[in-house]
Amino acid sequence: MTLLRVEQACCHFGSLIAVDKVSLVVQPGELRAVIGPNGAGKTTFFNLISGYLTPTAGKILLDNRDITAMPPHQRVAQGMARTFQITEIFPELSVRDNLRIPVELAAGHRLRPWLSRADAAAVKETVDRFLEISGLAAKADRLVGELSHGDQRATEIMMSLALKPRLLLLDEPTAGMGDQETYEITRLIRRLHKDQKLSIVLIEHDMRVVFHLADRIMVLAEGTTLAEGTPAEIGANQAVQSAYLGTAA
C-alpha cells in the first residue's frame, strides 16, 4: 500500500505559480529526496504535504485517505511529522526535557499536571531510548541552547520521532553544518530509515547526503518536476546536470 501520494499538486500566489502539477509517490519504508536550485518550489511543496499551505489544485493522500484540506496538527495525528529549515527546539530546556514533551504528548498525557509512577517510568524509558538512538545520551541533561548546531538538529529530529510518525519530512537537515556534523546527521537519518524502518522524505542541498541516503530522487525546477529516478539515473541525467548538478554529479 502506498504511504503518501501527491497528485498533480499546484500552489499559486496570485499570478506566481510556485508549484505546478507536481506528483509524488512514497512507499512504506522508502527514503525519498527532493532537490533543486533555490526557488524551485521545494519548501512550498513540503508545506503542501504537511498542511501549512492548501493546494490550489491537486490532491494529497496518506494511506489512501484524502488529507488535502487537513490542518497540520491533524496530519501529525495521522502519522506525519516534519522538521523545518530553522531548527525548532526549546533552547532553555535540557535535551531530555525537549524529548520528554513530545513523548508525553504522543502518549496522551497532554496538559496533565502529574503522571502516575507507571506512566512516568514509561515516558522515561522512551526518552532514554531516543537519547541512545540519537547519540545524545551523554548530553541528556545539558541545555539544548548550549549545544552545537548539529546536536540541536539531532534533538529536533528525535522530537519529531517522539510523535510516532510513519512518515518523517526533513527540510534541509544538514543546512549550515560542517563536514563532521553533516556526517553525524547523515548517520542518524540512515539509522532511522534502516533500523527504525521509518519512511522519510527530505529536502537537501548537499548532494553527498542525497546520493548516499536516497532510494529515489525527485528534481524540481521552477515549480515543476524536472526528473525523477534512482541516484544513478539522476546523476546521469543531462537535463539535471545542466539545470542543477553541473559537473559535480
C-alpha positions in Angstrom: 0.0 0.0 0.0 1.2 3.5 -0.9 2.0 5.6 2.2 2.0 9.1 0.6 0.5 10.1 -2.8 0.6 13.6 -4.1 -1.4 14.0 -7.3 -0.8 17.0 -9.6 -0.3 19.4 -6.7 -0.4 23.1 -7.6 0.2 26.2 -5.5 -0.5 29.7 -6.8 0.2 33.0 -5.1 -1.8 35.4 -7.3 0.0 35.2 -10.7 3.0 33.4 -9.2 3.0 29.7 -9.8 5.2 28.2 -7.0 4.3 24.6 -7.6 2.8 23.4 -10.9 1.3 19.9 -11.2 3.9 18.1 -9.1 3.2 14.4 -8.2 5.0 12.2 -5.7 4.5 8.6 -4.5 6.2 7.3 -1.4 6.1 3.6 -0.4 6.3 2.4 3.2 10.0 2.2 4.3 11.2 4.4 1.4 13.6 7.3 1.7 12.9 10.0 -1.0 14.9 13.1 -1.6 13.6 16.3 -3.2 16.3 18.5 -4.7 16.6 21.6 -7.0 18.0 25.1 -7.1 16.9 27.9 -4.9 13.4 29.0 -5.8 12.5 25.6 -7.3 9.4 25.2 -5.0 10.8 22.6 -2.7 9.7 24.1 0.6 6.4 25.2 -0.8 5.9 21.6 -1.9 6.7 20.4 1.7 4.3 23.0 3.0 1.6 21.4 0.9 2.4 17.9 2.1 2.5 18.9 5.7 -0.6 21.1 5.6 0.9 24.6 6.1 -0.4 25.5 2.7 -3.5 24.3 0.9 -3.1 23.3 -2.8 -4.7 25.5 -5.4 -5.4 22.2 -7.2 -4.5 18.6 -6.8 -4.8 16.0 -4.0 -2.7 14.7 -1.2 -3.4 11.2 0.3 -1.9 9.5 3.3 -2.7 5.8 3.4 -5.2 6.4 0.6 -7.0 8.9 2.8 -7.5 12.3 1.3 -5.8 14.8 3.7 -5.7 17.7 1.2 -7.7 20.1 3.4 -6.5 18.6 6.7 -4.6 21.1 9.1 -1.1 20.2 10.2 -1.9 19.0 13.7 -4.4 16.5 12.3 -1.8 15.2 9.9 0.5 14.7 12.9 -2.2 12.6 14.5 -2.4 10.6 11.2 1.3 9.8 11.4 3.1 12.6 9.7 5.9 14.7 11.3 8.2 17.4 10.0 11.3 19.4 10.8 12.0 22.9 9.4 15.0 24.7 7.8 15.3 26.8 11.1 15.7 24.4 14.0 12.6 24.3 16.2 13.7 23.4 19.8 13.3 24.7 23.4 16.8 26.1 23.9 16.2 26.9 27.6 15.4 23.2 28.4 17.6 20.2 28.6 17.9 17.6 25.8 15.9 15.2 28.0 13.1 17.7 28.6 12.9 18.6 24.9 12.3 14.9 24.2 10.0 14.3 27.2 7.5 16.9 26.0 6.6 15.2 22.7 6.8 11.8 24.2 4.2 12.8 26.8 2.0 14.3 24.1 2.3 11.1 22.0 1.3 9.0 25.0 -1.8 11.1 25.5 -0.6 12.9 28.6 -1.2 16.4 27.3 -2.0 19.1 29.9 -1.8 16.6 32.8 -0.1 18.3 35.8 1.3 15.0 37.0 1.8 11.4 35.9 1.4 8.2 37.8 4.6 6.3 38.7 4.0 3.8 35.9 3.3 6.5 33.3 6.4 8.5 34.3 8.5 5.3 34.1 7.2 4.6 30.6 8.0 8.1 29.5 11.5 7.9 30.9 12.1 4.6 29.2 11.0 6.0 25.8 13.1 9.2 26.3 16.2 7.1 27.2 15.7 5.0 24.1 15.6 8.1 21.9 18.7 9.5 23.6 20.6 6.3 22.8 19.3 6.3 19.2 20.4 9.9 18.6 23.8 9.5 20.3 22.8 12.3 22.8 22.7 10.2 26.0 25.9 11.8 27.3 24.4 15.3 26.8 20.9 14.5 28.1 21.0 17.0 30.9 22.6 19.9 29.1 20.6 22.8 27.9 19.9 22.4 24.2 20.8 26.1 23.6 24.4 25.4 24.7 24.9 22.6 22.2 26.3 22.6 18.7 24.0 23.2 15.7 24.3 19.5 14.8 23.3 18.3 18.2 20.4 20.8 18.2 19.3 19.4 14.8 19.6 15.8 16.1 17.4 16.8 19.1 14.8 18.3 16.8 14.7 15.2 14.6 14.2 13.0 17.7 11.5 15.3 18.9 9.7 14.6 15.7 10.3 10.9 16.0 8.8 11.0 19.5 5.4 11.8 17.9 5.4 8.3 16.4 5.3 9.2 12.8 5.1 6.8 9.9 6.3 9.5 7.6 9.0 12.0 8.5 9.6 15.1 6.4 13.1 16.7 6.9 13.6 20.2 5.4 17.4 20.6 4.8 18.5 18.6 7.8 22.2 19.4 7.3 21.9 23.1 6.4 24.7 25.2 8.0 26.7 22.3 9.2 30.4 21.4 8.8 31.6 18.1 7.5 31.6 16.3 10.8 28.1 17.5 11.8 26.8 16.6 8.4 28.3 13.1 8.7 26.7 12.6 12.1 23.2 13.8 11.0 23.5 11.6 7.9 24.3 8.6 10.1 21.3 9.4 12.3 18.9 9.6 9.3 20.3 6.3 7.9 19.7 4.7 11.3 16.1 5.9 11.5 15.5 4.7 7.9 17.2 1.3 8.2 16.9 0.4 11.8 13.6 2.1 12.7 12.0 1.3 9.3 10.9 4.9 9.1 9.6 6.4 5.8 11.4 9.7 5.1 11.2 12.5 2.5 13.9 15.1 2.7 14.9 18.3 1.0 18.6 18.6 0.9 21.2 20.8 -0.9 24.3 18.6 0.0 24.5 16.1 -2.9 26.8 13.9 -0.9 24.0 13.4 1.6 21.3 12.9 -1.1 23.2 10.4 -3.1 24.3 8.5 0.0 20.8 8.2 1.5 18.1 8.3 -1.1 16.3 5.4 -2.6 14.9 7.7 -5.2 15.3 11.4 -6.0 12.9 14.0 -7.4 14.3 17.1 -9.0 12.2 20.3 -9.0 13.0 23.3 -11.2 10.8 26.4 -11.4 8.0 24.7 -9.6 7.8 21.6 -11.9 9.2 18.2 -11.9 12.4 18.1 -14.0 13.3 14.5 -13.4 12.7 11.6 -11.0 14.7 8.3 -10.6 17.3 6.5 -8.7 20.5 8.3 -7.6 22.3 6.7 -10.6 19.7 7.8 -13.0 19.6 11.3 -11.6 23.4 11.6 -11.6 23.5 10.6 -15.3 20.6 12.8 -16.4 21.8 15.6 -18.7 18.9 17.9 -18.1 19.5 17.7 -14.3 23.2 18.3 -14.7 22.5 21.4 -16.9 19.9 22.8 -14.5 21.4 21.9 -11.2 24.2 19.4 -10.6 26.7 20.7 -13.1 29.8 18.6 -13.5 29.7 17.5 -9.8 27.4 14.6 -10.4 
